[in-house]
């Protein structure tokens, strides 16, 4: 059960950091808003919610594990199914990417706030 809670927490933190980053970038350029909607429609099926990494060929497994959300979803599956499921994920990668996105989100949010103060 703790694995599921930990994985959902990491997935939530990644999602929140990504939302802050996109919001801050949207303040700097309206292109973000125009491109994010199509990207989000493509990203949902690639998030790992609709497929199992273990069912993919080896080359596709390595490629899809570059998407941070897939790692978190695989952790949730491992917590839910236990030893009956062969999970593929990289916890250090997920944590590092989440921290990088959060740091970028904080930087760009601060820049956006400074731009708003000057106007």
N, C-alpha and C positions, 0 to 999 in steps of 0.2 A: 504494500500500500504506500509506503514511503517513496518508493521509486516513482509511482504515478504522481504523487504530490510534487515531488522534486522536478519531474519532467514538465508538468503543467506550469509550475512556477517559472522555470527557465523559458518555456514557450511564451508565457505571459510577459516576462521581462523583455524578451526579444521583440515581441509585438509592440509593446509600449515604447521601446526605444526607437523602433522603426517608425511608429506613428509620430513621435516627437520630431524625428529627423525629417520626415516628409513634410510635416507642418511647417517647420522652420525653413526648409528649402522652398516651399511654396510661397513663403513671404518674399523670397528673393527673386523668384521667377515663376511666372504662371505656366510655363511649360511643364513643370512638375505635375500640376493638376491634370493637364491634358494627357500626359504619358502614363500617369499612375493607374488610371482606370483600366486601360488595356493590359498593363503589366499585372495588375492584381487578378484579372480574369485568367491570365495564363498561369500565374503563380499558385492559385488555389489547387488545380489538379496536380501540380508538381510538389505540393506541400507534404505529401506522404500520407494524407488522409484517405486517398482513394486507391492506394496500392501498397504492397509489401515489398520492401527492398530485397528480401530474400528471394522473391519470385522473379527478379530481374536478372538478366545476364551479368556476368562479372564486370564487364566494362561499363554497363549502365549503372551498376551499383556504385562504382567509384565516382561516376559523374554526378549522380543524384545526391550523394552524400555531401556535395559542396553546398547544397541548399540547407541552411541552418535548421529550418523548421522540420525537415525530414528526420534529422537526428533526434529532435525532441519527441516527435511522434513515434519513432522507433523505441525510444525509452518508455513511453507510455505503454506501448504494446508489450514490451518485456515485463513491465510491472503488472500488467493485467494477465498475461498468459503464462508468465514465469518460464519454467524450463521447457514448456511445450512449444515455445516459439524461439526461433533463432534470430535475435535482433542484431542489426548492424547500425552502430552509431559511434561517434567520436565525441565524448564528453568534453575533453579539453578544447577541441575546435569550437564546439557550441558555446562554451563559456567565453572564450577569447573573442569570437565574432560578436557575441552579445555585448561584451564590454566595449569593443571598438565602436559598434553602432551607437551605444549609449553615450560614449565620449563625443563622437561626432554630433550627436543630437544635442548635447549640452553646449558644445561650441557654437553650432549654428543657431540654436535658440538664443544664446546670448547675443550673437551678432544681429539677429532679427530684432531683439529687444532694443539694442542700441540704435538701429535704423529707425525704429518706431519713435524713439525719444527725440531724435533729430528732426523728425517731420513735424 
